[in-house]
Amino acid sequence: NAQSTADCPISDKLKLNAKREYDEYWKKSGKNVVNTEYGFSISFADQDELIKCNRKGMKFHISYDIKWFEKNLDYPTIMKNFSNVFEMFDMCWRSTLVSVKSQISALEKAFTVKGIRFYQRGNHFDWIDMISTAQMTMYYDFLKVHDIDLEMIFEWFFNEYLPEEFGVVGFSMKASSAANYVERCRTLASEMDGVLKQFRMYVRDGTIDRELFEISSEHLVIDGIQSFIQDKYAYPSGREIQNEMFMLFSDQSTLSYTSKTQTKYPTLFQMIKQENILIDDFEQYQISDIKWLIERGALRQNDGGSIELNIQRVGVLKDMYDHDVTCIRYLGGWTDALYEMKSAGDIRIENTLFSEPETDYLNYKLNKSEFSDGLDLRNKYVHSTYPQDEYVQRRDYIELLKIMVLIITKIYEEFCWWKDRKKVPINEL
C-alpha cells in the first residue's frame, strides 16, 4: 500500500507482485503458525432485552430483539437506530467508528509495522469496524426482507424530511435503482459527493442555487466543509497540553504508581479519583511533575494537603484525550475551563462539519489523498477500477452505507442547531 515517491518509486506491477508473494508465503507458512482465536457474531433473536451480549472465552455474541425491530419500521426510527441501538454515535454526535490515538496500545505502536502515510489504527478500531459492518449488513438484509431499501430512506431525508422539518429546500438525492452492487456503489458514491457539496453551498450562501450548483466544478475537500456552528470542535494545541494529558490519563505514565497504592490503578487520574493521596506519597522523581500539574491547574491541594482533581479542566482534558476532539456545545458547565485553555494557547477551535478524526476516517475509507493504505471506495467505483468479486463489491457497498449514515447524522445535527437558534420546536428524527 506504500505510495510511490521520487525518492522511492514503486510501480503498480511491483505492488501487485509483492501482494502475490505475501499471499503465497502465508498460504504455505500459515499452517506452522500458532493462532489465538477471537471473534464475534451478531443476530436477531426473539428475546426480552433489546440488546443482549454473551461471551465464551474470546468469542462474543450480540443479539437484538427482532420483535422490536419489526414493530419499528418507520423511517425516522430506522435512522435513529444507528445511534441509539447500534451505537455508531456517542452523546455528542461524534462517530464511534473512527480511530482514536488513546485506543492504540503502547505494544501496538511499538510492534505494528506502519507506512509513513498509513491510517493510524489498532485492534480496537478493527474490532469496532468489523462489528459495525456486521450490524449494517444484518440490518440492510432485514430491511430488504421488509421491502425497505436503505437508500430510499437517505433520499427521503434530503428530499422530504429537511423541507418538512427544517424548512430547508434545495437538497436533492436520488437513490440507486440498480440491482447490482457495482452500480449501487457508483451511484451512492456520486450522490454522497452531491449532498456534501449542497451542504457546503447552503452553509456558505444560505440557500442552494441549483443552476449554480450544476455548473460548479469546485473540488470537494472533506476537511473544507464548514459548519453552521462557529465554535464547534476543540483540539489540543502544543506540547504542554499533550504532556498534561499523558501524565493524567496514559497507562504509560510513571505517576500512577505510589508505594501506598502500588500498581492498583493504571492512571494517575483514576488513582486520585479513588484515593486520598498526599504529595508526600509520591517519590522524589515524581514530585516535580505533580507540582507542574498543579501549576497547570489540572490538580490542586486542599486544606488538608490532599491532591484533588480540578474537575472542570480535567473533565475537558479527559474528553479530549478519549476522543481526540471535544464538542464544545455539549460541555455545559465546563465551557469556561475550555476557553481559559484557549486563551492560554493550549486549545484551538475549528468549525467544520466533520471533526478531524471523522475526516481522517472518511479519507481512509473513500480515497487515497491522505493515507496510502486508504480503501479508495469512492474512486475505484467512479473510475471503474473496482474488483470483479461480487462478495467484495457487496462488502464495499455496506461500507458506503455506513459512511452515508455518518454524513446524514452530521448534517442532521447541524440543522438541529440551526433550527434551535431560531427557537422553533424540533420533531426528532
TANOR-V171899 format. One record per backbone hydrogen bond with DSSP energy under -0.5 kcal/mol. NH is the residue of the N-H (numbers start at 1). CO is the residue of the C=O. If there is no record, write none. Layout:
[[NH | CO] [NH | CO]]
This chain:
[[5 | 8] [15 | 11] [16 | 12] [17 | 13] [18 | 14] [19 | 15] [20 | 16] [21 | 17] [22 | 18] [23 | 19] [24 | 20] [25 | 21] [26 | 22] [27 | 23] [28 | 24] [29 | 25] [30 | 26] [32 | 29] [33 | 30] [35 | 33] [37 | 35] [39 | 58] [41 | 60] [43 | 62] [45 | 64] [47 | 45] [52 | 63] [54 | 61] [56 | 59] [59 | 56] [60 | 39] [61 | 54] [62 | 41] [63 | 52] [64 | 43] [65 | 50] [66 | 45] [66 | 64] [69 | 65] [70 | 66] [71 | 67] [72 | 68] [72 | 69] [78 | 74] [79 | 75] [80 | 76] [81 | 77] [82 | 78] [82 | 79] [83 | 80] [84 | 80] [85 | 81] [86 | 81] [88 | 82] [90 | 94] [93 | 90] [96 | 88] [97 | 88] [103 | 100] [104 | 101] [105 | 103] [109 | 105] [110 | 106] [111 | 107] [112 | 108] [113 | 111] [114 | 112] [118 | 115] [121 | 119] [126 | 122] [127 | 123] [128 | 124] [129 | 125] [130 | 126] [131 | 127] [132 | 128] [133 | 129] [134 | 130] [135 | 131] [136 | 132] [137 | 133] [138 | 134] [139 | 135] [140 | 136] [141 | 137] [142 | 138] [143 | 139] [144 | 140] [145 | 141] [146 | 142] [147 | 144] [148 | 143] [149 | 147] [150 | 148] [152 | 149] [153 | 149] [154 | 150] [155 | 151] [156 | 152] [157 | 153] [158 | 154] [159 | 155] [160 | 156] [161 | 156] [162 | 157] [164 | 160] [165 | 161] [166 | 161] [166 | 162] [167 | 162] [167 | 163] [168 | 162] [169 | 167] [175 | 173] [184 | 180] [185 | 181] [186 | 182] [187 | 183] [188 | 184] [189 | 185] [190 | 186] [191 | 187] [192 | 188] [193 | 189] [194 | 190] [195 | 191] [196 | 192] [197 | 193] [198 | 194] [199 | 195] [200 | 196] [201 | 197] [202 | 198] [203 | 199] [204 | 200] [205 | 201] [206 | 202] [207 | 201] [209 | 207] [210 | 208] [213 | 209] [214 | 210] [215 | 211] [216 | 212] [221 | 219] [222 | 220] [224 | 221] [225 | 222] [226 | 224] [227 | 351] [230 | 228] [232 | 230] [232 | 350] [233 | 350] [234 | 326] [235 | 348] [237 | 346] [242 | 238] [243 | 239] [244 | 240] [245 | 241] [246 | 242] [247 | 243] [248 | 244] [249 | 245] [250 | 246] [253 | 250] [256 | 253] [257 | 254] [258 | 262] [259 | 281] [262 | 258] [264 | 261] [268 | 247] [269 | 248] [271 | 267] [272 | 268] [273 | 269] [274 | 270] [275 | 271] [277 | 275] [279 | 305] [281 | 278] [282 | 279] [286 | 283] [287 | 283] [288 | 284] [289 | 286] [290 | 286] [291 | 287] [292 | 288] [293 | 289] [294 | 290] [295 | 291] [296 | 292] [297 | 293] [297 | 294] [298 | 293] [299 | 293] [300 | 308] [302 | 306] [305 | 302] [307 | 277] [308 | 300] [310 | 298] [311 | 309] [314 | 310] [315 | 311] [316 | 312] [317 | 313] [318 | 314] [319 | 315] [320 | 316] [321 | 317] [322 | 318] [323 | 319] [324 | 320] [326 | 234] [328 | 232] [328 | 326] [330 | 327] [331 | 328] [334 | 331] [335 | 332] [338 | 334] [339 | 335] [340 | 336] [341 | 337] [342 | 338] [343 | 339] [344 | 340] [345 | 342] [346 | 341] [347 | 341] [348 | 235] [350 | 233] [353 | 225] [359 | 355] [360 | 356] [361 | 357] [362 | 358] [363 | 359] [364 | 360] [365 | 361] [366 | 362] [367 | 363] [372 | 117] [373 | 117] [374 | 371] [375 | 364] [376 | 364] [376 | 367] [377 | 365] [378 | 366] [379 | 366] [380 | 376] [381 | 377] [381 | 378] [382 | 378] [383 | 379] [384 | 381] [385 | 380] [386 | 380] [393 | 389] [394 | 390] [395 | 391] [396 | 392] [397 | 393] [398 | 394] [399 | 395] [400 | 396] [401 | 397] [402 | 398] [403 | 399] [404 | 400] [405 | 401] [406 | 402] [407 | 403] [408 | 404] [409 | 405] [410 | 406] [411 | 407] [412 | 408] [413 | 409] [414 | 410] [415 | 411] [416 | 412] [417 | 413] [418 | 414] [419 | 415] [420 | 416] [421 | 417] [422 | 418] [422 | 419] [423 | 420] [424 | 419] [428 | 426]]
